[in-house]
């Protein structure tokens, strides 16, 4: 069975979820046309985008048969099936489950809470959130620190987030930490394992994708 191939990706490169897909593609060595949407002006809410994607979310990938896929991990799972090497989502059931477990922990515990702090405490982000709740943003700050320290503890005993090699869990974690630049913050200095791992990940060619 011949599967449809990627034609283009609709994205906003500074946003974390499109960046996750961009790094994933770069690790695979796959180049796809990129279409930039201005999310600060609401371009992803316009009918042109909604009619093709069925959602205002980004990224959205367009395939050669006219299919559109959204949701970051769903896109990555399809790309993994098309381009299995290097493996980023698990080479056997146990490894796949462990990678998914850590990817989910980092996504929900770290990336989501960083996003909530940004979207609810930075006035300019009202363009995305429409109704900001600053108290919620403040409440998420200690959750971010806890997630960073939990991740540091993991990296004290493992060279990478999920297993002994680079996977989608590392992509999500590194993009989340990089996203902290919007807050002009970085992980605590005493999270030595985390900071060492992040410095190493930034040296990967895919980090400049």
WOTANOR-V799226 format. One record per residue. N is the residue number from 1. RES is the residue in three letters. PHI is phi in whole degrees, 0 to 359 (999 if undefined). PSI is psi in radians with two decimals (* if undefined). NEAR is the number of other ideal C-beta (glycine too) atoms within 8 Angstrom. Layout:
n->N res->RES phi->PHI psi->PSI near->NEAR
n->N res->RES phi->PHI psi->PSI near->NEAR
This chain:
n->1 res->UNK phi->999 psi->2.23 near->2
n->2 res->UNK phi->269 psi->2.10 near->3
n->3 res->UNK phi->270 psi->2.51 near->6
n->4 res->UNK phi->296 psi->2.55 near->7
n->5 res->UNK phi->255 psi->2.78 near->7
n->6 res->UNK phi->295 psi->2.40 near->12
n->7 res->UNK phi->254 psi->-0.88 near->8
n->8 res->UNK phi->203 psi->2.79 near->10
n->9 res->UNK phi->238 psi->2.30 near->15
n->10 res->UNK phi->264 psi->2.18 near->14
n->11 res->UNK phi->205 psi->3.07 near->15
n->12 res->UNK phi->226 psi->1.90 near->11
n->13 res->UNK phi->297 psi->-0.44 near->9
n->14 res->UNK phi->278 psi->-0.26 near->4
n->15 res->UNK phi->282 psi->2.55 near->10
n->16 res->UNK phi->293 psi->-0.69 near->11
n->17 res->UNK phi->293 psi->-0.79 near->10
n->18 res->UNK phi->301 psi->-0.62 near->13
n->19 res->UNK phi->296 psi->-0.67 near->13
n->20 res->UNK phi->301 psi->-0.78 near->14
n->21 res->UNK phi->293 psi->-0.67 near->16
n->22 res->UNK phi->298 psi->-0.74 near->13
n->23 res->UNK phi->293 psi->-0.71 near->14
n->24 res->UNK phi->302 psi->-0.83 near->13
n->25 res->UNK phi->298 psi->-0.73 near->12
n->26 res->UNK phi->296 psi->-0.68 near->11
n->27 res->UNK phi->297 psi->-0.57 near->12
n->28 res->UNK phi->279 psi->-0.24 near->11
n->29 res->UNK phi->74 psi->0.50 near->5
n->30 res->UNK phi->252 psi->2.28 near->9
n->31 res->UNK phi->252 psi->2.32 near->3
n->32 res->UNK phi->225 psi->2.53 near->10
n->33 res->UNK phi->303 psi->2.39 near->6
n->34 res->UNK phi->246 psi->2.27 near->9
n->35 res->UNK phi->245 psi->2.02 near->8
n->36 res->UNK phi->275 psi->2.25 near->7
n->37 res->UNK phi->250 psi->2.45 near->11
n->38 res->UNK phi->270 psi->1.65 near->8
n->39 res->UNK phi->286 psi->-0.42 near->11
n->40 res->UNK phi->291 psi->-0.42 near->7
n->41 res->UNK phi->262 psi->0.02 near->6
n->42 res->UNK phi->83 psi->0.37 near->9
n->43 res->UNK phi->298 psi->-0.50 near->9
n->44 res->UNK phi->285 psi->-0.14 near->12
n->45 res->UNK phi->263 psi->-0.08 near->7
n->46 res->UNK phi->284 psi->2.71 near->8
n->47 res->UNK phi->301 psi->-0.60 near->5
n->48 res->UNK phi->302 psi->-0.74 near->6
n->49 res->UNK phi->283 psi->-0.76 near->14
n->50 res->UNK phi->298 psi->-0.64 near->11
n->51 res->UNK phi->291 psi->-0.55 near->6
n->52 res->UNK phi->271 psi->-0.57 near->10
n->53 res->UNK phi->261 psi->-0.44 near->12
n->54 res->UNK phi->76 psi->0.13 near->6
n->55 res->UNK phi->201 psi->2.75 near->7
n->56 res->UNK phi->273 psi->-0.08 near->8
n->57 res->UNK phi->291 psi->2.66 near->9
n->58 res->UNK phi->228 psi->2.66 near->14
n->59 res->UNK phi->280 psi->2.83 near->12
n->60 res->UNK phi->229 psi->2.32 near->15
n->61 res->UNK phi->250 psi->2.33 near->15
n->62 res->UNK phi->261 psi->2.28 near->12
n->63 res->UNK phi->257 psi->2.88 near->12
n->64 res->UNK phi->294 psi->-0.30 near->7
n->65 res->UNK phi->263 psi->0.15 near->5
n->66 res->UNK phi->91 psi->-0.01 near->6
n->67 res->UNK phi->285 psi->2.54 near->7
n->68 res->UNK phi->243 psi->2.32 near->11
n->69 res->UNK phi->242 psi->2.38 near->10
n->70 res->UNK phi->238 psi->3.11 near->13
n->71 res->UNK phi->78 psi->2.11 near->7
n->72 res->UNK phi->306 psi->-0.92 near->9
n->73 res->UNK phi->291 psi->-0.61 near->9
n->74 res->UNK phi->298 psi->-0.75 near->9
n->75 res->UNK phi->298 psi->-0.81 near->13
n->76 res->UNK phi->296 psi->-0.65 near->14
n->77 res->UNK phi->296 psi->-0.69 near->9
n->78 res->UNK phi->293 psi->-0.75 near->10
n->79 res->UNK phi->297 psi->-0.63 near->14
n->80 res->UNK phi->297 psi->-0.66 near->11
n->81 res->UNK phi->291 psi->-0.65 near->7
n->82 res->UNK phi->287 psi->-0.70 near->9
n->83 res->UNK phi->232 psi->1.43 near->8
n->84 res->UNK phi->290 psi->-0.25 near->6
n->85 res->UNK phi->241 psi->2.34 near->5
n->86 res->UNK phi->287 psi->2.59 near->6
n->87 res->UNK phi->288 psi->2.24 near->9
n->88 res->UNK phi->238 psi->-0.07 near->12
n->89 res->UNK phi->230 psi->0.17 near->11
n->90 res->UNK phi->118 psi->2.23 near->12
n->91 res->UNK phi->263 psi->-0.17 near->5
n->92 res->UNK phi->209 psi->2.87 near->6
n->93 res->UNK phi->306 psi->-0.77 near->6
n->94 res->UNK phi->295 psi->-0.77 near->6
n->95 res->UNK phi->295 psi->-0.71 near->10
n->96 res->UNK phi->299 psi->-0.70 near->11
n->97 res->UNK phi->293 psi->-0.71 near->9
n->98 res->UNK phi->294 psi->-0.70 near->11
n->99 res->UNK phi->295 psi->-0.76 near->15
n->100 res->UNK phi->297 psi->-0.69 near->10
n->101 res->UNK phi->300 psi->-0.86 near->9
n->102 res->UNK phi->288 psi->-0.64 near->12
n->103 res->UNK phi->300 psi->-0.75 near->14
n->104 res->UNK phi->292 psi->-0.73 near->8
n->105 res->UNK phi->300 psi->-0.77 near->9
n->106 res->UNK phi->290 psi->-0.70 near->16
n->107 res->UNK phi->297 psi->-0.84 near->12
n->108 res->UNK phi->277 psi->-0.62 near->8
n->109 res->UNK phi->276 psi->-0.63 near->11
n->110 res->UNK phi->252 psi->-1.08 near->15
n->111 res->UNK phi->300 psi->-0.81 near->13
n->112 res->UNK phi->297 psi->-0.73 near->9
n->113 res->UNK phi->289 psi->-0.63 near->12
n->114 res->UNK phi->299 psi->-0.77 near->14
n->115 res->UNK phi->299 psi->-0.68 near->10
n->116 res->UNK phi->292 psi->-0.67 near->11
n->117 res->UNK phi->298 psi->-0.82 near->14
n->118 res->UNK phi->296 psi->-0.84 near->13
n->119 res->UNK phi->288 psi->-0.37 near->12
n->120 res->UNK phi->249 psi->-0.13 near->14
n->121 res->UNK phi->243 psi->-0.20 near->9
n->122 res->UNK phi->259 psi->1.99 near->9
n->123 res->UNK phi->307 psi->-0.66 near->5
n->124 res->UNK phi->297 psi->-0.41 near->6
n->125 res->UNK phi->284 psi->-0.01 near->11
n->126 res->UNK phi->300 psi->-0.43 near->8
n->127 res->UNK phi->297 psi->-0.46 near->8
n->128 res->UNK phi->264 psi->-0.66 near->8
n->129 res->UNK phi->270 psi->-0.50 near->9
n->130 res->UNK phi->71 psi->-0.89 near->5
n->131 res->UNK phi->238 psi->1.78 near->4
n->132 res->UNK phi->274 psi->2.55 near->12
n->133 res->UNK phi->235 psi->1.53 near->7
n->134 res->UNK phi->305 psi->-0.60 near->8
n->135 res->UNK phi->297 psi->-0.62 near->6
n->136 res->UNK phi->292 psi->-0.73 near->9
n->137 res->UNK phi->301 psi->-0.75 near->15
n->138 res->UNK phi->295 psi->-0.65 near->9
n->139 res->UNK phi->294 psi->-0.45 near->8
n->140 res->UNK phi->279 psi->-0.31 near->13
n->141 res->UNK phi->301 psi->-0.85 near->9
n->142 res->UNK phi->295 psi->-0.44 near->7
n->143 res->UNK phi->292 psi->-0.65 near->10
n->144 res->UNK phi->298 psi->-0.83 near->13
n->145 res->UNK phi->297 psi->-0.71 near->9
n->146 res->UNK phi->299 psi->-0.74 near->9
n->147 res->UNK phi->295 psi->-0.68 near->12
n->148 res->UNK phi->297 psi->-0.74 near->14
n->149 res->UNK phi->289 psi->-0.62 near->10
n->150 res->UNK phi->296 psi->-0.71 near->10
n->151 res->UNK phi->292 psi->-0.67 near->14
n->152 res->UNK phi->299 psi->-0.75 near->13
n->153 res->UNK phi->298 psi->-0.69 near->9
n->154 res->UNK phi->296 psi->-0.77 near->10
n->155 res->UNK phi->284 psi->-0.18 near->14
n->156 res->UNK phi->287 psi->-0.36 near->7
n->157 res->UNK phi->240 psi->-0.04 near->5
n->158 res->UNK phi->220 psi->2.43 near->10
n->159 res->UNK phi->290 psi->-0.44 near->6
n->160 res->UNK phi->226 psi->3.00 near->13
n->161 res->UNK phi->296 psi->-0.83 near->13
n->162 res->UNK phi->258 psi->-0.58 near->12
n->163 res->UNK phi->204 psi->-2.68 near->9
n->164 res->UNK phi->268 psi->0.28 near->5
n->165 res->UNK phi->212 psi->2.93 near->6
n->166 res->UNK phi->289 psi->2.29 near->10
n->167 res->UNK phi->220 psi->-3.08 near->16
n->168 res->UNK phi->300 psi->-0.47 near->13
n->169 res->UNK phi->296 psi->-0.67 near->13
n->170 res->UNK phi->292 psi->-0.64 near->12
n->171 res->UNK phi->298 psi->-0.84 near->14
n->172 res->UNK phi->298 psi->-0.77 near->13
n->173 res->UNK phi->295 psi->-0.77 near->12
n->174 res->UNK phi->291 psi->-0.67 near->13
n->175 res->UNK phi->294 psi->-0.69 near->13
n->176 res->UNK phi->298 psi->-0.81 near->14
n->177 res->UNK phi->294 psi->-0.69 near->13
n->178 res->UNK phi->297 psi->-0.56 near->9
n->179 res->UNK phi->293 psi->-0.35 near->12
n->180 res->UNK phi->295 psi->-0.25 near->12
n->181 res->UNK phi->299 psi->-0.49 near->8
n->182 res->UNK phi->298 psi->-0.54 near->7
n->183 res->UNK phi->269 psi->0.01 near->9
n->184 res->UNK phi->57 psi->0.76 near->4
n->185 res->UNK phi->229 psi->2.86 near->5
n->186 res->UNK phi->214 psi->2.97 near->6
n->187 res->UNK phi->300 psi->2.67 near->11
n->188 res->UNK phi->305 psi->2.51 near->7
n->189 res->UNK phi->299 psi->-0.52 near->5
n->190 res->UNK phi->280 psi->-0.01 near->4
n->191 res->UNK phi->274 psi->1.22 near->12
n->192 res->UNK phi->297 psi->-0.82 near->7
n->193 res->UNK phi->298 psi->-0.72 near->10
n->194 res->UNK phi->295 psi->-0.79 near->13
n->195 res->UNK phi->293 psi->-0.63 near->11
n->196 res->UNK phi->293 psi->-0.79 near->9
n->197 res->UNK phi->299 psi->-0.78 near->12
n->198 res->UNK phi->295 psi->-0.69 near->11
n->199 res->UNK phi->298 psi->-0.69 near->8
n->200 res->UNK phi->292 psi->-0.72 near->8
n->201 res->UNK phi->296 psi->-0.66 near->11
n->202 res->UNK phi->295 psi->-0.32 near->8
n->203 res->UNK phi->278 psi->-0.21 near->6
n->204 res->UNK phi->291 psi->2.44 near->9
n->205 res->UNK phi->305 psi->-0.57 near->6
n->206 res->UNK phi->294 psi->-0.32 near->8
n->207 res->UNK phi->292 psi->-0.36 near->10
n->208 res->UNK phi->263 psi->0.22 near->4
n->209 res->UNK phi->296 psi->* near->9
